[in-house]
Amino acid sequence: MKINNRLKQIGDLVEANSFCLDVGCDHALLDIYLVKKKKNIKAIASDIKEGPLKNALENIKREKLEDKIELRLGNGLDTYSDDINTVIISGMGGRNIIGILKNNLKTTKKIDTFIISPNNYQEDVKRFLTKNSFYIENEVLVKDSKYIYQILVFKKGKKKYSKKEYFIGPKLLENKNKLFKEYYTRELKSREILLELLPKNFRLKKYKIKKEIKLLKEILN
């Protein structure tokens, strides 16, 4: 069964012997990949809608993995149980992800590992989880078709980060590879375009974007 680059990279970041909850599992392709490729993995594929779970069940049956992947219908972390140590959330907006975590803050604080790949507002996700006693254990960029995504790994613990580290990523700053330069060159160009389009009365927004542009130019040079 084919799996896209983003999901494969997320799966490769999951540690052996993990019990995973995949929130918003869609077709359960990630869960299938995990139990087939990684050692001693248990997986729960959850979704808020019955349609995706029906598709997931068909895929799981096709791979004969009914005994290794459990399906749960529910919203966000409502499908959590105490034996789960790793939660995966991918393909949602960053603020939606924060909403899921905030709505079940007691559950959020029980998790050992989060692997999160937001479509946007990555900095907000980092700030929220570090504020709630997690640190950034790893960050990876992955290109899937024409898009480049961030994948963030959080572990329970506390660390302090600078504004630059929150904005770019402490781990990404350690590895300025070709994909890093491509990704942040795109980020720079998008901000330069936005700055030109914003009306003059958006002073605070324009000030913030100018600071981000300056920082991006510094790290790319």
Number of C-alpha atoms within 10 A of each C-alpha: 8 7 12 12 14 23 21 16 17 22 20 14 16 21 16 15 12 20 18 26 28 27 25 23 24 21 20 26 19 23 27 23 17 26 18 14 13 16 12 14 19 21 23 23 27 28 24 18 14 14 12 18 22 14 13 24 20 15 18 22 12 11 12 12 16 14 9 16 23 16 21 21 16 16 15 21 20 16 18 23 11 8 11 18 17 21 24 21 21 22 17 14 16 22 17 15 24 19 13 18 19 16 14 14 14 10 15 19 14 13 19 15 23 24 24 24 27 23 18 16 15 23 16 16 23 25 17 15 22 21 13 16 14 23 21 23 16 16 21 19 18 19 15 12 9 5 9 18 19 20 23 24 21 23 19 19 13 14 11 10 16 10 10 14 15 18 18 19 22 17 15 16 14 9 12 14 11 8 15 19 15 14 17 18 15 13 14 20 13 12 17 15 10 13 19 10 10 12 11 11 8 10 11 10 13 19 12 11 17 15 10 19 18 11 15 21 12 9 14 13 6
